[in-house]
Amino acid sequence: MNALPYITSIHIYPVKSLDGISLTQATILESGAIEHDREFALFDENGNFVNGKRNAKVHLLRSQFDDELNYISLQIQGTDQKATFHLDKERTKLENWLSNYLGIPVKLKQNLITGFPDDFNAKGPTVISTATIEEVASWFPSLSVEEMRLRLRANLEIAGVPPFWEDRLFAQAGQCVRFKVGEVLFEGINSCQRCIVPTRDSKTGEATANFQKVFINKRRELLPSWTVTERFNHFYRLSVNTNVPASEAGKVVRVGDAIAILGVSESQLS
């Protein structure tokens, strides 16, 4: 049994806003991002992300990938409509299929360096604990732990800790918390500001009544003593955004890796 907090699961999302996959290990890129995480994203004619926030049909789109992440299989939930495309060689066909389904012209873009993170000041993996997911799920009797996990879409999940333990991984503005996952050095930056996605069913897009109100009230009520309260301009925040120094490029994070907090350092990010 692990004496220290440890990584219990790793999740990446090869196409931003579509379904994720679980890994037993993941490689760190020079930018600090996990290889293949949000490597692709859909864009409309104006250059805006096409996602569940802007187009509810995205929620009904199920996606699967082959082991090499060369092919994507798409199915419209509740129908027999299914198609498989090579992400590189059949990009135009894939875009046409998606455009037809979503009802707007879309382009699939790729970024092999940083992917398409939500926070470009913190390009590393997002971190959360299993206990946090379980606690937040308990606030909503109709939601399972797995459904909450799907809504929050974090990369690295930590076991062996109490709820909101990951709040230890960020400090005052202008500082970062340095910690190691196995042999990989991370810098915790801030608590992730959530969007509308967690309020909606991950499969149907149906909104959960009063989700944000309940979340904010419970998050404020249960804020641990170790949390730096000053970093919360509001309490609709959960999980931790990170950076990974370029020195860690090529290193691998694995399920089972222990996590050790090293201390607080100065950071140029807030």
PyMOL commands that set and color helices and strands:
alter all, ss='L'
color gray80, all
select helices_A, chain A and resi 56-60+91-102+130-138+145-152+165-169+197-199+211-221+229-231+246-248
alter helices_A, ss='H'
color red, helices_A
select strands_A, chain A and resi 6-12+21-23+25-27+40-43+61-65+71-76+82-86+107-110+127-129+156-159+175-181+184-193+237-243+252-254+259-266
alter strands_A, ss='S'
color yellow, strands_A
deselect
rebuild
show_as cartoon
